[in-house]
Structure formats: C-alpha cells, structure tokens
C-alpha cells in the first residue's frame, strides 16, 4: 500500500515542477551575469553583429603543405 502513495506523490511533484514558471527579472539576471552591453529585444547584444577578423589565422594555418594526401606514399 505504501508504494502507490509514494508514486502518487512523485507524480504530483513532477507535475508541479513541469508546469511551474516563475517570473524572470531579465535586468537582474543581466546584472548577475556581468554583461556590460545591453540586450536588445531579439535577445542578442548589439555588438555581436560583427564577425571577428580571422585573416591573421587563415594566412598562418592555411598552407597547402598541411593538407597533402598521405595515401599517395
């Protein structure tokens, strides 16, 4: 008889956790995470629109010798 009662309680707790949605204060969360740039309405910071410059790495690592096929030997 104890197993049914325990299972019912577990189901009750699981449903409570599944459907519980607390109110989230996004400005407080931003302060806690230490974000210096404001978050736009889309959820991304304004400065993230630009891609970083990888040309320095491309010239360093994209040599033809690195990609020779070893199966021809």
N, C-alpha and C positions, 0 to 999 in steps of 0.2 A: 504494500500500500504506500510506502514511503517513496518509491521510485516515480510513481505517477505525479505525486505532488511536487517533487523536485524538478521533474521535466516541465511541468506547467509553469513553475516559477522561472525556469531558464528561458522558456518561450516568451514569457511576459517581459523579462528583462531585455531579451534580444529585440523584441518589437519596439520597446521604449527607446532603445539605442538607435534603431533603424530610422524611426520617424522623428526623433528629437533634432531640432535645428535651432541652435541658439543664435541670437542676434550677433552679428560680427561687426565690430568697430574697425573699419579699414584704416582710418587715420592712426589709431592707436597701434595697430599691427605694423604699419609703416614705420612708426617711431621705434618700436621694439626691434625691428629688423635693421634699423640704422640706415635706411635708404635716404640718400641726400637729394635725389631728383624726384619731383612729384610724379605720381602715377596718373596717366591720362585715363579717359573714360574707357578706352579699349583694354586697359589693364597693363599697358607697357609704358615704360618711361620714355620721355620724348627723345632722349639722347641715343636710344638704341636703334634709331633708323639707319645710321651709317654703319657700313661694314668696315672691319679693321683692315689695315693695309698689310697684305701678306706678300707683296712683291719681293721684299728682302728675303723671305724664306723660300720663295719659289726659285729665285736665282741660286740660292745656296744648295737646295736639295733636289732640283730637277735636272740633274745631269744625265746624259744618255748612257754613260758607263754604268750607272746604278741599275739600269733596267735591262741589261744584256741577258739573253736567254741562255741559261746554263745547260740546257738539254742538247745543245749542238756539240758539246765537247765529247 
